[in-house]
Amino acid sequence: VASGSADATIKLWDVQTGECLKTLQPERPYERMNITNATGLTQAQKATLKALGAIETPA
């Protein structure tokens, strides 16, 4: 059985034992990329990059 979660992971379970066999995580190609001083990005583009793992530090 497979289950999905709000953290974007998918877990594969053994039906008989209830044991989690594997956890699948999506690639996050922009993980920890700092976009604080990036110019030319719209708010929508920044939101998308953040959803993919980018960070923006407060001023």
C-alpha positions in Angstrom: 0.0 0.0 0.0 1.2 3.5 -0.7 0.3 6.7 1.2 1.0 10.3 0.6 1.6 13.2 3.0 1.4 17.0 3.1 5.2 17.0 3.2 5.2 15.6 -0.3 6.6 12.2 0.7 5.2 8.9 -0.4 5.5 5.9 1.9 5.2 2.3 0.8 3.9 -0.1 3.5 3.8 -3.8 4.0 0.1 -4.6 4.4 0.7 -7.6 6.6 3.2 -6.1 9.1 2.3 -2.4 8.9 6.0 -1.7 8.4 7.1 1.2 6.3 9.2 -0.3 3.5 10.4 2.8 1.8 9.9 6.6 1.9 10.1 8.4 -1.5 10.9 12.1 -1.5 10.6 14.5 -4.5 13.8 16.2 -5.8 14.2 19.7 -4.6 16.7 21.2 -7.0 16.6 24.6 -5.3 17.1 23.4 -1.8 18.7 26.1 0.4 19.3 28.4 -2.7 19.3 31.9 -1.2 17.1 34.2 -3.4 17.2 37.2 -1.0 19.0 39.5 -3.4 17.7 38.1 -6.7 16.4 40.7 -9.0 13.9 40.4 -11.8 11.7 37.8 -10.1 8.0 38.2 -9.7 6.3 37.3 -6.4 4.9 34.3 -8.1 8.3 33.1 -9.3 9.7 33.6 -5.8 6.8 31.6 -4.3 7.5 28.8 -6.8 11.2 28.8 -6.0 10.5 28.7 -2.2 8.1 25.8 -2.8 11.0 24.0 -4.5 13.3 24.6 -1.5 14.8 28.1 -2.0 15.1 30.5 0.9 14.7 34.2 1.3 16.0 35.8 4.5 14.1 38.8 6.0 15.7 42.2 5.5 
